[in-house]
Amino acid sequence: MSRVVPRSRVRRAGIVYLTLLTAGTLGALLLAPRLDDPATVLAALLPTWGGAYLAWSSYRAERTEAAAGQSPHDLADRLAVAVRHEWEREAEVRRLADPYPLPVGWRDADPDLAEAPGPDAHGGRGGVDGVLTGGAPTRLLVLGDPGAGKTLFLVRLLLALIERRRAGEPVPVLFPLASWDPAALDLRDWMEHRLVQDHADLAGPAPEPHRRLTLARLLLDRRLILPVLDGFDELPADLAATALHRIAQALPPGCGVVLSSRPAEYRAALRPRTGVPARLAGLAGIHLEPLDRADVAAYLLHDAGGPHAPAARRWAPVVRALRTDTPVARALSSPLMVSLARTAYNPRPDEGHAVLPDPAGLVWLRDRTAVEHHLLDAFLDAAYRPHPRRSDHWPTARARRALVFLARHLERGLDGAAEVAWWKLRHTVPAVLPKALAGVLLGVVAWLFEGTVMALTQQFTGQGGPADWEQRGGLGIVAAGICGGLVCGLAAGAAITLLCLLAAPPGSLAEVLFSRLADTGALALVGLIISGFAFGVRPRLRRPSCWDRRALLTGALAALCYVAAFGNACGIAGALLYGVTAAAMGTDGVPADAARPVARLRWHWSPAGVGRGLLVGTLLGASIVLEGLVAYALLGPGSAENIAPADPVAACWAGAQLAAVFAVSCLLVHGLRAVPVDLAASTDERALLANDRRTLGVCVLTSAVVGAVVIGAQGWCAVLWGSTRVWGAQPTGGYLWMFFVGLIPALLTGLAVGIRQSAWGHYAVARCYLALRRGLPYDLMGFLADAHHRGVLRRVGAVHQFRHVALQRRLAESGPE
């Protein structure tokens, strides 16, 4: 569908608007110290932000009105054009009508499965045309045994219905039920999500008075969508009765629906062991029958170039066997097996037939199962044989090894879905490896970035002096704790400790080692605290018996390392406070690592989230004040700084600045929410990967801008109102460097949030791991895309690739381990 509003133009206007607003605010703050009364600048900025919000609201309202200014019937007509083009292209790629549609017969379904009579009292051999004779039933059940061609029949039926559709009538849309969880989601809600995912324009708001609905929901409520529900038998058996009940609720009599299933699974759903059975009232039913053997012989010969073509003469033994009750005749009664046979033994367009295998070997196989397995194996060889329009980058033997591994992984997978997707490959890697690698990455980046920024800052402010590289990277440990928990934080700390030891003077190695190990434990706990408060639904106190003993042990070890590093009690209070807080404060609903690619970034602000951010900042800032008071009591006001300044006033300012940093980090973690795509979306996987990677960059950029402005403004206000130090340096030489230094925690927080919520990082780890340990192609995305195009692997959401489940199960049973 053509887009209602050019989204790129809308996004560009929003970026320009925010850039101008941010630049104006920063300019005003930079000029304020040069004025006689800097406080007037702050007073002048407050109404500016209020007006900015009103202008932005008006802009979005105008865009919404423009997007919704069309009638539902016009929208349905445009959707029909998009659906027709989509399936016509797919039918062309899959050669569904080449040389002609395979004749599929049907009969009326059993009376106990369908209430209404079928389209024709005597059944039909006219396939889709026979169903549509005299008008298609508005509620139709399509039954068929495995491999009977149910999905192929639905695709043809959908195209025929769109061809006969008149303006303003319902649009047939195919929905693969395998991606629906009937226990968690209503059918209409799920169909709305699928429509929005496949046709982005339908995510816009509906016109008044239905402004709270999306355009997709409006089409569903107006009954302008004819659901074609494919694969009822692919739902879990224990949820089949629930699914049938939800379908009956969402699509009562009067609503059109087409549903496909295997007979046994549908009959089991009609007769659940518990509860009242559900039925779809007014449902007419047809049962797809085995192919006529004469039709199969004519089809194979015609596909080979005609009965007298050289490639067709090779089919003579098979054609003779089709006249008898032989294993090959029984196997080729299935449209799936006929499709495999034509692909394996007949030449394709622009392909010669000199090296084609001989189909005569099918006659000598002992039973139907052997014939089916042979055709599945032959199809894989045919898919990777040389072809002018396809790359020969992956030899058949190498491709088979990779496919066998992937197929076995799918059979043993957690979700049980026979689908290969790049974001699911994370399950092939040990769970601890991505977290450890993410921690090392964040630690190295933090050490380099923090050291470089502080060195440039000292040069910019004219303070000079060494960059103190042996003290850098601490915020990277916090970011790693936010990203992947304690394991990730400790991995970041180990990498930073090694880098600090390499940069430390020879005489201070022991002190640097113990101080960095202490910071590793304490700051990793800080990351856990921020993550728990930001991601959780509500903080709660655990009972002592349920405390996280790993957090307690980490806090205790960090306290001991501080004692070894400083030779006094500095650092003990903060380390123990962090350990107890992380162990005692649990959260409900903390999400797991990303399992699917990201569609876009969404701001998620709430009063509770802001309150938790302020609470985290206050708690962690108070620990610095507490450390300063401990140092003041033990060492006196003139002592050297260990964790916090020994002067109580300076400790309070340092605590306030650190509280602002961690509060902003918590708010960013809570507010930057990535919206994952629908797992069943029929979208190009390379585009999904690029979008996921791009969203990670947007997350980092947004966090860097917001964090730098807020943290820099806090440092600016601290200097303006009497602080003698900001970020451990004297505030001399200008004010721009405050915002520059604020980039450090902001960028690292954005990077941590992006890595945690996106699937691209997990794919990068899995790609390298599988190439090194399993011998899979390093260009794994290219290999998967090529395999999908050849029809070997089942892409998520690609219901038209009907042969993949059987093929992948065959691959999982064959080949070396």
N, C-alpha and C positions, 0 to 999 in steps of 0.2 A: 504494500500500500504506500502511496505517496504520503509524506508526512503532512500533518495539519499545520504545524508550526515548525519552521526550520530550527531544529534544536541546536545546531552549531552556532547559529546567529544569536539565539537566546543565551547560550553559554558564554559566547564572546562578549556580549553586552554586560552580563553579570560580572565577568572578570574585570573588564575595564572600569565598571562602576566601583567595585571594591578596591581596585588598585588606586584610583583617584582619591577615594575616601581615606585610605590608609596613608597615602603620601601626604595629603593635606594635614592629617592629624600629626604625623611625625614632624612635618615642617613646623607646625605650631609649637610642638614641644621643644624642638631644637632652638627656636627663636626665643622662647619664654625666658631662659636664664639671662638673656641680654637686656631684658626690659626691667624697668624699675619695680614693677609689681607682677611677678610671674604668676601669682595666683589667679589673676584675671584671665589668663589664657585657659586655665582649667574651667573656670566659670563659663567662658565663651564656647568651649567645646561641648558641654553637656547638651544644650538645645540643638546643636548640630547633629548629634547622633539621633535625637528624637525625630528631627525632620528627615534624616536619612532613612529611618525605619518606615516612615509614612510614604516616602517616595518609592522605596522598594516594594512596599505592599501594593501601592497603586500600579506599579509596573507588572507585578505578578497577576493582579486582578485583570488587567487588560489582556495579558497573554492567555489567561484562563478563559475569558469571554471569547477571544478569537478562536481558541481551540475547540470550544464547545458549541460554536455557532453553526450547527448543521443538524438536519433531522435524522432520526434513527434509521429511516428507510434508505436515505441517501448513503448513510454510513454502511448499511448492510450491502447495498449494491457495490460499493467500492471494495468491501471485504470479499465479496463473491469473486470479483475480478482477481484479487490477490491470491485467493485459495486456488482458483482454477489454474493460474499461471504456475503456481508452486508445484501442483501435482502433475500438470502437463510436462513440465521440465523433468520431474522425477520419472515419469513414465517413459519419457524419451531416453533418459540415461539408462534405465533398467530394461529397455527394449520390451516393454510389456505388450506392445502392439506390433512387434516385428517378429515374424513376417505378418502375423495377424493374431488377435487375441485367442488364447488357448480356450477351446470350448469347455465350459464347466457346467455340468448338469446339476439339478437339484430336485428335491421332492418336498412335500409338506413335512414339517416337523411333527414329532409325536404329539398326540393330543394332551399328554400330561405336562408338556413343556411350553406349549403356546395355546392361548385361549381362542384366538380368532383364527379362521382358516387362512391358508396361504394365499399368495397372489393368484394362483391358478389351482383349481381343484384337482387337476391331474398332474401337477408338477410341471417341470419344464426342462428342456434342453437348450433353451435359448439364452442361458446365462443371465446377464443383467437385463438384456432386452425383454426376456420373459418375465422378470420381476416387475418391470415398468409397464408392461402391457396393461392397458386399462387404468393406469395411474398407480404409482407406487404407494404401498401402505405407509401411513404416517408413523406406525410403530412396528418395527420389523426385527425379528431375531434371526441371526444367521449362525447356524450350527455346522460344525464340520470336525472330522477327525484330524489328528496331527498331520500336517503337510497337505491338507485338503485345499489350501489356497484361500483361506478366509480373508486375510489381509488384502491379497490381490483382488478378490471379489469386491471388498469394500472400496478400494481405490477406484475401480471401474464404476461402481455404483455412485460414488461421490462425484466423479466427473460427469456421469450421465445426468445426475440430478441437477448439477449446476448448469449443464447445457439446456435442460428443459425449464430451468427456473425463470420466472417472470419478475419484473421489477417490483421491489417491496416485499417479496416472499422470503421465508427463512433461508439462511445460507447453511449448507451442510459443511461441517467442520469435523475432521477426524481427530479424536482424542485417544492416545494410547493409555489404557487403564493401568498398565504395569507401573506407572509412576505415581499412582494415586494411593494415598493411605486413607482408607475409609474410616479407620478408627480415630483419626486425628483431624480430618478436614471434610467439610461438607462438599458434595459433588459440585454444586454451583460455584462455591468459592474456588475449588480447584480448577474448574473450567475457566473461571475468570482469570486466574493466575496464568493459565496456559495461553489464553487469548492475548493478555497483556504482554507476555513474554515473546510470543511469536509475531505480534503486530503491535509495535510500541505505541502507535497513535491511540490505541484503545485504552491506554492508561490515563488519558486526560479526563477531566471532570465532565459530567453530563450537563446539559442545559438545565435551567430552572424549570420546574421546582425540584429537580433531582440532583442538585449540585453535589450532594454527598456521595453519589454513585460515580463509578468510572463509566466510560463509554462501553466497555466490555460488559459490565454488569447491566447496563441499560438494555443492551441487545439481548442478553439472556432473559431479563425480566419481561421484555416485550415479545418474547418467543420468536425472535428473529434469527436464532441460531438453532439449526437442526443437529444435535449431537450425534456423531457417528462414533460409538464407543467400541474400540477394538481391544481384544485380548482380555475378556473377563476371566478366562481360565488362568491367566498369568498372575492374578491376585493370590495372596496366601490362602490356603484352604480354610484356615480357621477364621478368616475375615470375609469369606465369600457371602455368607448369609447376611452379615452386616452391610456389605457393599450393595447387595441386591435391595435391602431395605432402604438404604440411603438413595439409591437410584429411583426407587418407587416414590420416595418422598419428594425428591427434587423434580421429577418428571411425571406428574400425575396424568391421568387420562386427558387427552386433548393436546398434550405436548408431544411433538414428534421425537422419535429416538430410533437409532439403529444400533443393535448390540450384537457382538460376535463372541462365540465361546465354543469350547468343546462340549459335547452333549453330557458327558459324565460329570464334569465340574459344575455345569449349570443345574443338572438334576440334583446334585448334592446340596447346592445352595438353596434349592426349593424345599429340601427336606432336612433342615438343621436338626441336630441332636437335642438342642435346647431352644426354648423360645418359640414364638409364633412364626411360622413361615411367611415370607413375603413373596408377592407375585407382582409382575408388571401387567396391569389390567389392559385388555385390548391389544395384546401383543400377537401379531401374526408371525409365524415361524417357517423357515425353510431349512432344509438339511442338504448340504453340498454332498454330492455323490461322487464315487470314483470316476475317473476319466474313462471314456469309451476307448477301447484299444485301437479301433480303426482310426479314431480321431488322433490318437497319440502317434500312430505310424505316419499318417498324412502330415502331421505337424512337424515331426522330426525330419522327414524327407523334404518338405517345403523349406524348412529352415536351413537345410544343407545346400540349397540352391536349386531344388526341384528334383523330381524322381529320377531324371536321367543325368544329373550332375555327377562328376567323379566322387565328390564327398558323400553323396547320397547312396551310391552303390555299396559303400561300406556298411550300411545299415541293414543289408539284406538278411543276415542271420537273425538280427533282433526283430525285424518285421515278421519273419516267419514264427519266431518264438511268441510274439504277441498274440498269435492266433490260438495258442494253447495255454493251459494253466501252469505256466512255468514260473520260477522265482522272479525272473526279469519282468515278466508280464504283470505279476502282482505288484512289484516295486514301482513300475512306471505307470501305475494307476493314480499316482499322487502327483499333483502339479509341482510340488517341490522337487521330486526326483526327476521329472521331465525337464525342469529348468536347469538342474545340475547336469543332466545328460547333454542337453543342447550346448551348454557352455563348455563342457569338457571335450566333446567330440566333433562339434561343428565349427567351421571357420566363422570368425566374427568379421564385421566390416573392415576393409583394408587389410585383411590378414590372409596369407596363403594357407594351404591345407597340406603341404608336403610333409610336415613334421607332426601332423595330428595323430593322436593315438587311435587305435582301432577299436570300435565299440563291440566287435564280435566277442571279445573276452567276457562280456556281461552274461552271455548265454550259458557259460560253463560254471557259474557260481552256484553254490549248493542250496542257498535259501535266500529269502527276501532280505533278511538282515545283512547278509554278506553283500548283496547287490547295493543296498543303501550305503553301507560303509565304503564300498569301492567307489561309488559315485561321489561321496563326500571327499575322499582322498584325491580322486581324479580332478575334482573341481579346484582344489587348492593348487595342484600342479598347473591347471589351465589358467588360473588367475594370474600366475607369475610367469607364464610363458611369454616369449618376446612378442611385442606388439608395437606397431609404428607410433601409436598415440600414447604409449606409456613408457615410463622410465624403467630401465633395467638395472637400476642402482642396487637393488637387493636381490641376489641370487635366490633361487627357490629353496636350496638347502638351508641357507642362513635365515631366510624368512620363516621357514617351517620351525626351526629351533626357537625363534623368538615367539612365534604364535603358540607353540605348545606351552611355553612357560606362561604366557599371558592367559591362555585358556585354563590352565590348571589353577592359576591365581584366582580367576573368576569363579571356578567351581568351589574353591575354598574361601572365597571372599566373605566379608562380614555381612554384606547386604544381600548376597545371593542373586544379584541381578547379572544376567549374561550380557553385560555391556562393558565395553572398554572405553575409558575416558582418561585424559591425562591427569585430571585432578584426583582420580581414584588410585593412581599408582603409588600414592603415599603409603598405602597399606603394605607394599612390598618391601618397605625399608624398616629396620628396627626403630621403634618409637622414640628412643632416646637420641638417635643420630641427628634428626633435624633440629632438635632443641640445643644440642651441644654445638652444632655448627653455627646456628643463629647466635648463640652466645659468644662464640669466638669472633664472628663477624662484627657484632655490635661492640665488643670490647676493643678490637683493633681500630674500628672506625672512630669510636669515642676517644681513644688515646691520641690518635693522630689529629682529629678535629679539635679537641679541647686544647691540646698543646699548641697547635698552630694558631688558634684564635687568641689564646692568652698571650702568645709571643707577639702577635701583631698588635694586640691591645696595649701591651706594655710599650711597644715601639710608638704607637699612635699617641699615647698619653705622655710620652717623654719620660717615663719612669725608668726605662732601661732595666738592667739586671738580667739574670738567667731566666730561662723559661720554666725551670723546675719540671722537666719532663718526667722525673721519677715520682711526681705527685699527681699526674694527670690520669684521666680515664674513669674516675669514680662514677660519674653520671651514666656511663655506659653499663655499669653493673646494675644500676637501678632500672635502666631501660630493658636490659636482658631479663631481669626479674619480672617486669611487666609482660614481656613477650612470651616467655616460656617457663616461668616458675623458678623454683630453686635450682633445678639442674641447669637451666639456661644462665641464671645469674652466676652460679659457681663457675661455669665454663668461661664466661666473660671475665670473671675475676682472675682465673688462672692465666688467660691470655694477657691481661693487663699487667699482672704481677711479673710475668716473664719479660715483657717490654720495659717495665720500670726497672727491673734488675739490670737489664742491658744498658739503660741510660743513667743509672745511679753512679755516683763517685765510688771508687774502690773501697774507701774506708767506712761506708755507710750501708753496706749490703745487708747486714743482719737487721738493722733498724728498718730499712725499706722493705725487706721481706716480711717481717712480722706486721708492719703497719699496713701493707697492701693486703695481706691475708686477712687481717682484721676488718679492713674496709670491704673486702669481698663478702664476708659473711654478713656484716651489718647492712650494707647497701643492697644485697640480694634480698634480705628480709624487707627492706623499705619497698622494693619493687613488688614483693608479694602483697604487702599491705595496700599499696596504691591499686594494684590490680583487683584485689578482693573487694575493696570499697567501690571501685568504679564500675566493675562488671556485675556485681551482685545485685539481686533484687532488693534485699534488705540485710544490713549487717546484724549479726546476732552473736551472743556469747555462747561458746560451747561449754559443756560441763568439763571439769578437769580430766575426767576419764577419756574424753574425746579430743583432747588437745593434740595438736600436731607435734609429735616428739622430735621430728626432724628439725622443725623451726626452733624448738627449745635448745637442741643440741648445737645448732648453728650459732645461735645467739651466745651460748656459753663459751664456745670455742673462740668466737670473735672477741669476747671480753678478755679471755686469757691472752690472746695475741696482742691486744692493746696494752696489757700489763707488760708483756715481754718487749714491746716496741718502745714504750715511753718510760717504763720503770716506775709508774705511779698508777693511781686509780682512774686517770682520765680515760674516757671511752667505755668504762664498764657500765655506767648508768644507761647510756644510749643503747648499747648492744643488748643488754638484758631487757630493756623496755621494748625494743624491736622484736626480740625473740618471743617474749610473752604475748605481745599484741598479735603477731602473726600466728601464734599457736592457738590463742584463745578466741580470736575473732574469725568466725566463719561467715560464709555468704551463701545465699540460696540462688541457684540459677546461673552460676558462673559458666559460660559456654566453653566448649572444647575448642581445640584448634580448628582452623578452617578446613572444611571438607569439600568445598565446591568453589568455583570461581566467583569473583565479585562482579556484580553488574554496575554498581555505582556507589558513590559515597553519600551518606545521609547524615545531616546534623540531628542529634538526638539530645536536646536539652530538656531538663525537668527540674523543678524546685528541689526534689529529693536528691538529684544528682549534684546540683550546686551545693546543697547542704553537706553531702558526703565529701565533696572536694574541699570545702572549708574545714570540715572536721579533720580530714587527713592532714591538711596543711598545718592546722593548729597543733595536732598531736606531734607531728614530726618537728615542727618549729620549737615546740616546748622542750623537746629532748635536747636541742642545742642550748637553750637557756639553762636547762638543768645541768648540762655539762659545764657551762661557764660558771655557774655557782659552785659546782664541785671543785673546779680549778681554782676559783677565788678562795674557797675555804682551805684547800690543801696547800696551795703553792703561793698564794698572795697575789695582789693586783699587778705586780710588775713582772710576773713570770712569763715565759715564752708560751705561745699558743700551741696547744696540742690538737684538740678537737674544736674548741670554741674559745673565744677571747676570755681571759680571766676577769676583765672588767665587766661588771654586771650590765652597764648601759650598752657597751659594745656587744655583749652577748645577746641582749634583747634585740638590737638591730640585726645582728647576724641571724638570730632565730626568725625574725620577721621576714627577712629576705629569703631564707631557705623555705619558710612556710609558703611564701608566694610561689616559689618554683615548684614545690611538690603539689600545691593546690591546683596550679595551672596544669601540671602533668595529669593529675587525677581527672580534672574537667575535660581535658583533651581525650583521655582514654575513654571516658564515659560518653563524650559527645560525638566522637568520630566513629560512626557505625557504618560498616560496609554492608550493602544489601546484596546477598548472594543471588545468583541466577537460578532459575528453575532447572533442576537436574534433567528434566525431560525436554528441554528446549532444543528444537531442531536448528541449531546455530553452528556456523563454522567454528571448529575448535581452535584454529589459529587466531580467529578474531576474538574468541573468548580469552585466550592466553594473553593476547596483546592488550585487551581491555583490562584484564586483571592486573597486569604489570603497570599499565597506565594509572589505574586507580591507586596502586601503591604509591606512585609518584605524586599524585594529587594529595594523598593523605599526608605525605612528608611535607609538601609545599604548604598546605593549609596549616598544619601544625607549626611549621617554622614561622610563618607570618604572624599567626595569632599569638603564639607563645612569645616571640621576640617583642611584639608590641606591648603585651601585658607585663612581661617581666622587666623589659626596659623602662616602661612607664613607672613601675614600682621602684626601680633603682633611682630613677630621676626624682621621684617624690621623696625618697629616702634622703638624698643629698640636699634637696630643697628644704627639707624640714629638720636638718641637723645631724644626720648620720655622718660619722667621720670615716667610714670605710664602706665600700660596696664590692662584694665578691672578692674580699681579701686584698683589695688594692685601694690606694688613696684616690679619691675622686678629683683628680687634677688633670687638666689638659683637654677638657671638653666633655660633652655629654652624649655624643653619638655612639661612643664605644659601649655605653650601657646597653643600648639596643643590640649592638653587635654581639656582645657577650651573651645576651639573652637567647641568641640562636642555639646555643649549645644544648641546654635541656629541651628546648622546643623541638629541634630537629631530631634528636635522639628519641624523644617520646613518639613523634610521628612515625619514625622508622620502626620502632617497636610495635606500635599499633598496626601499622601496615603489614608487617611480617606476620603478626599474629592472626590477622583477619583475612589475608589473601591466601590463595592456593598456589600462586606462582612459585614461591620459595620452596614449598614442599615438592613441587614438580621438579625444580632444578636439582634438588638433592636426590630424588628418585632417579632422575635421568642419568646422573653421574654414577650412582650406586649400581644401577642395572647394567650400565655399560662396562663397569670395572669387574663386577662380581658375576654377572649372568651372561655377559657377551652380547647383550642387546645392542642395536644400533645406537650410536650417540645422538644422531638426529632422530630422536624418538618421536617427536611430533610429526616430522615428515614421514616416518615409517607408518605411524598410525593413520595419518591422513591418506596415504597411499593404499593401505590395507582397507580402509573404509571405502575408498573409491573403487577398489577391485571387488568389493562385496564380500570380503573375508571376515572382517570384524563388525560387530554390531555397534554402531554409534548410538550414544544416548539419545533417545527420542526418535530415532529413525525407524519407525514401525514398518515402513515399506520394505526394509531389508529383511525379508521374511525367512531367509535361510540360515541366519547366523546362529541361533540357539543350537540347532542340531549340529552345525559345523563345529562350533566351539566345544561342544560336549565330545564330539569325535576326536578333536585335537587333544583334549584333556586325557583321553584314554590311550593315546598313541604316543610313540616316540620315547626316547630315553628320559630319565628323571633329571 
